[in-house]
Amino acid sequence: MHPQETLFGIIILRPTSQGKQAVSDLFTNFLASFKLDDVVNKVLIVEYNNITIRWDCV
């Protein structure tokens, strides 16, 4: 729906529990372990113990 040059990438967060704190913790841990420049034009599925990178899906 959007031109590829306007989309940085997609990050799907799947926390183990519901709530703002669970999402915040998961995203904070993700940011500590990855540089966003390394995931440009990628689709990432971020879970508590796993990060799946779908290369060039965007």
Secondary structure, DSSP 8 states (H G I E B T S, - for coil): ---GGG---EEEEE-SS-SHHHHHHHHHHHHHH--GGGGTT-EEEEETTEEEEETT--
